[in-house]
Amino acid sequence: MHEILKSISEAEAKAAEIKAQALEKASLIAGAAEERSVEIAGLCEAECKAYREKAVREAELEAQKRYENEITVKRAEASRYAEEKLKNTDGTVNEIVRRVTRGGC
């Protein structure tokens, strides 16, 4: 009976030792995981910043291209409009010049 109690005590001591080692190992693993998570967070932040900057540059280039295309189209439209309006003014201008030079105004 004494040996059974001794065996149980030894098993309990061994179990306590295993538990203590497991807790220590778990603590080390948790610490390493925390360090790694901080490292990963930093890497993700840098990657997101680079991606954001790239996206902004691409958007600015696209906006500039669209702006230039729209300006080209609108300048052509304005030029055609001005030419059309100038065609219709020749007769009126000549009439005004004729009246002024004849003294009919």
Contacts in CASP RR format, 6 or more apart in sequence:
PFRMAT RR
TARGET T0000
AUTHOR 0000-0000-0000
METHOD contacts of the structure
MODEL  1
MHEILKSISEAEAKAAEIKAQALEKASLIAGAAEERSVEIAGLCEAECKA
YREKAVREAELEAQKRYENEITVKRAEASRYAEEKLKNTDGTVNEIVRRV
TRGGC
96 105 0 8 1.000
99 105 0 8 1.000
END
